[in-house]
């Protein structure tokens, strides 16, 4: 693969590093949401918090817009994460 232009190799390396950082950040985020789920389950709070979720989506859309990222993409990404977190919280609460 020595025929790969140096600029392409450099960009791919940057992408690989960013992907690794994203995975590590997601793992840290899920550690925090796991603790939240445990606290919610301990006090009998519901797994989902629609008001918090709505605020988070609005905040992330604004951050995305400010960063030049498509806000719809950012919202879809966060909604995927929120759905997974709620699933984990339901499991902790003894649900599905």
Secondary structure, DSSP 8 states (H G I E B T S, - for coil): -TTS-HHHHHHHHHHHHHHHHHHHHHHHHHHHHHHHHHHHHHHT--S--HHHHHHHHHHHHHHHHHHTS-HHHHHHHHHHHHHHHHHHHHHHTT--
